[in-house]
Amino acid sequence: MGDAMRHGIGAARLAGLDRDIGDWTRSWQYGLEDEGVTPEELRRMAGGLLDRAAARTVPGTAPDAEVLAILETAAECAVEALSTGIAPDGDQEIHFPLTGRVLGSEDTRFSSGGWAPAARDWLDAFAIAVVSGRIRAWLRVIGPRLRDYARLIHEGNPYSRHTAGSRPADLAAMDALCPYLSPMDGHLPKHWPTVPLRKPDPAERAGAARALDATGGLTPDQRLLRVLLDDDQPAFEDALAARLASYPDELGDDPAPRTLLPLDTLALAALAVQTHRWDLAVPSGYLLPGLLGSTDAMRRAAEENIPPWADAASRDDG
């Protein structure tokens, strides 16, 4: 397998992206506080954050703490855009890891802005939540929320006054990825999963594979997902290498900096590492060290993510 080199980004695209990211983020926060929070503004902010994160990455080098915080903040924006579009009248809260700020619907106006999410928007939010590692912030309950949002997208966004059409292939991919998210066993905080990701069982994978096989118009990343469901590491590595090699040909002459992070592909590679527990032997400038997580991620989550109420319960029992 050859080494897939990253494509280049034009100087004009990179201009200004190195300014202080904290100042840039705070200026967006002030705008959201003053003008109100809408999915479109959150999606624009997420895109700007992804450009700035990607511009700070170096092939062969693990992302530093600043880049990871930028990615986590972008994930918060993407997930909250889904939440606000699906349930614009519900309780909303968005965290900004870059600045430590929280905006909530108790003191900031949230509205759908005339937008409702489709399955493609769910796939985007899933990918950045996994790649950024924000999915591991289990107290944010991102995984169970994404599972619930998928159901509501299937139901046509019943809590929104707006509708959005979804491609059948996107719906099938969304359904195939949901089983990788740990479910809640109830509706109380004590039911929140402390290990956010899981490997679907053979029956779940087989059902998802059949659904994808029955759907036409799969994207290259959806075809890669189909390979992942077969649980065959060599086949997945071959498909991943081919996907990364072909990726630059899709981008046109003047790609945005964020394209340095092919999130759909990276999310599938991260699932392969963290849930299938494969050490991937795929040399590529796109696969930054550390960005895919580790094969012991689920074990470490089980050991380290101790609910605060569990400690209180043990004291009560004592």
RAURRA-V546048 format. One record per pair of residues at least 24 apart in sequence whose C-alpha atoms are under 7 Angstrom apart, sorted by sequence separation. I is the first residue (numbers start at 1). J is the second residue. D is the distance in whole Angstrom. If there is no record, write none. Layout:
# RAURRA-V546048
i = <I,I>
j = <J,J>
d = <D,D>
This chain:
# RAURRA-V546048
i = <50,73,88,205,274,49,72,73,261,260,84,85,46,69,70,84,69,85,86,46,85,86,147,46,85,176,175,43,119,17,42,43,82,118,42,144,43,143,144,42,143,144,172,144,172,14,241,39,221,225,237,116,221,237,39,233,237,39,79,116,118,120,169,78,115,116,117,118,119,168,169,114,116,118,169,169,173,75,120,119,123,141,119,75,143,75,119,138,75,138,75,72,136,71,72,135,72,68,86,36,37,38,87,88,36,37,38,39,86,87,36,37,38,39,86,33,38,22,199,22,198,199,197,195,195,194,195,194,194,131,128,131,127,131,127,130,131,127,131,131,55,54,54,51,54,51,54,50,60,59,62,59,61,62,60,61,62,59,60,62,1,4,4,7,13,10,13,9,9,6,4,5,6,3,4,5,6,3,4>
j = <74,97,112,229,298,74,97,98,286,286,111,112,74,97,98,112,98,115,116,77,116,117,178,78,117,208,208,77,153,52,77,78,117,153,78,181,81,181,182,81,182,183,211,184,212,55,282,81,264,268,280,160,265,281,84,278,282,85,125,162,164,166,215,125,162,163,164,165,166,215,216,162,164,166,217,218,222,125,170,170,174,192,171,128,196,129,174,194,132,196,134,132,196,132,133,196,134,132,157,108,109,110,159,160,109,110,111,112,159,160,110,111,112,113,160,108,113,98,275,99,275,276,275,298,301,301,302,302,305,263,263,266,263,267,264,267,270,267,291,292,257,257,258,257,260,258,261,258,285,285,288,286,288,289,288,289,290,288,289,291,241,244,245,248,256,254,257,255,257,260,283,284,285,283,284,285,286,284,285>
d = <7,6,5,5,7,6,7,6,7,7,7,5,4,6,6,6,5,6,6,6,5,7,6,6,6,5,7,7,7,6,5,6,6,6,7,7,7,5,7,6,7,6,6,6,6,7,6,4,6,7,7,7,6,7,6,7,6,6,5,6,5,7,6,5,6,6,6,6,5,7,7,6,6,5,6,6,6,7,6,6,6,7,6,5,6,5,7,6,7,6,7,5,6,5,7,7,5,6,6,6,6,6,5,7,5,5,5,6,6,6,6,6,6,7,6,6,6,7,5,6,6,6,7,6,5,7,6,6,6,7,6,6,6,5,5,6,7,5,7,7,6,6,5,5,6,4,6,5,6,5,6,7,6,5,6,6,6,6,6,7,7,6,5,6,7,7,7,6,6,7,7,6,5,5,5,5,6,5,6>
